Structure formats: C-alpha cells, structure tokens
Amino acid sequence: MTKIVDMILRKYPLLKDQLEIAHLPLSPRRFVQQCLSNTLVFALMLTLVGFFLFSKVMPLWGYPLVFVLLFLFFFRFFMNLPVVYIRRRQRDIDREVLFAGRFLLIKLRSGIPIFNTFIEASKTYGVGAKYFKEIVDDVNTGMPIEKAMDRAIKYCASRKLRKILTQVNNALRLGIDVSGPLESVLKELTAEQFSEIQAYSKKLNSVSLIYMLMAILVPSIGVTFAMVMVGLTNLRIDSVVYVLIIGMIAFIQLVFISIFRNIRPAVNL
C-alpha cells in the first residue's frame, strides 16, 4: 500500500500545493489513502449492484472489467476534488475581489496602516477575508508582513486577488505609497470585469439558441413525430422507452443548466 501511495504521489507533484490552495486540512499521503479507500468502496458497491441487476445479461468475465473501469473513474474523480474546490473558491473570491480591494484603498487613504487595514479586512464577510486573516495570523506569530503576503499570494485561489496582493507587497518592499498601485490595479480589474460581462452576453445568446434547438425544439418535434408514427402503425411501445425518453430530456436539461452556470462570470457588481 505504501509503495502504491508513493507511486501516485510521484505522478501528482502539485498535489501538496493544490491541497493548500483548496484549504483541505490533509497531507498529500493521507489524501491519496482516502482516495484509494473511497474509490475501492464505490467501485465495489456499484459492481455488486450491477451484478444483481444484470446477472442474466452480462457474463461473469465482464464484472472484473467493470470493476477496473469504475475504479479508474472514481480514483480520477476523487483525485481531482482539490481542483474542483480551488475553482469554487476562485469564483467565490472573484465575486468579492473588487469590494475587498476598494475596502483596502479606502482604509489606506484614510491614514490607517497597512497591517491595521488587513486586521479590519479580516473581520469582514466573504471568502477573501480568510486570506487577510491568514496574513494577520502569520504576522502575529512573528513572520514579516512581506513573507506573510508572499505565502498568501502563493496559496491564493484567485488570480485577481493575487494581483492585488502582489501590488501591495511590491509597494511595501519598495517603501512607496500603497494606495497608488492599488488604485491602478483596481481600475484594471474593473475594466476586466466589464469585458467579462460583455463576453458573457455574447456567449449567452449563442448558448440560448442552442438550448432552444436541442432541449426544446428537437425533443418536442421528435416526440410528436414518434406518437404520430405509433398511432398510424399501431405499434406497441414498452414503458421502458418512455422512461428512457424522459430521462434523456432531463439529462439534456441538466447539461444546459450546468453550461449556463459555468459560462456566467464571477462578477458581483
């Protein structure tokens, strides 16, 4: 078991950083062990369910193949969970990144020191406040604020928040006023968000057209044509066919719901 875990860790060299960015409190070795155990349980359970449901249809030699395929699928799924959490955190932070940046800018312009600004930002709501709290906690443990910000930048899931922290950190290292670089990067991020909104409107038009065609027009015409043909030819259709048709339509609807959610920009104006 240990050799298998070591081999998997060598194939996933970025796993440690991904776990840190995803804020999963697990070591890479422990995470791989959990993935293997969960994969084994899920693959074995589904193989047994398939055996009881399709024992009269599928030969016995097919079940080991099914088990292997399910094992590979679920292992890949569980190993990609940190990436899923990272993307989720990224979208959550990107929705609030401009508000967090403007909050910092207002506090700095009012004459509050940068560390006190981070303390106040860590007490606000949202996912971004956790990153400021981590900076505050690192500084309180004796770490220089520049190194604490380097660590926050390295393990930040959002490219936009990394951009803000990088500008603040560079200004601190150079000993210049932080508000100037921070204001410029906020203007850049604001323009970037407006560009994302414009691109979203174009994508929404094309995806809506495809949705109307694939999820509404084609199923409606197809089902109507099938019912007419059944009525003319006096064919008997088993109830399983109706269940499959309904399931296929529901699957298409879920696919488009997922597409609409994914193309929506992480913007909260």
Secondary structure, DSSP 8 states (H G I E B T S, - for coil): -HHHHHHHHHH-TTHHHHHHHHT----HHHHHHHHHHHHHHHHHHHHHHHHHHHTTTS-TTHHHHHHHHHHHHHHHHHHTHHHHHHHHHHHHHHHHHHHHHHHHHHHHHTT--HHHHHHHHHTSSSSHHHHHHHHHHHHHTT--HHHHHHHHHHT-S-HHHHHHHHHHHHHHHHT--SHHHHHHHHHHHHHHHHHHHHHHHHHHHHHHHHHIIIIIIHHHHHHHHHHHHHHHHT----HHHHHHHHHHHHHHHHHHHHHHHHHS-----
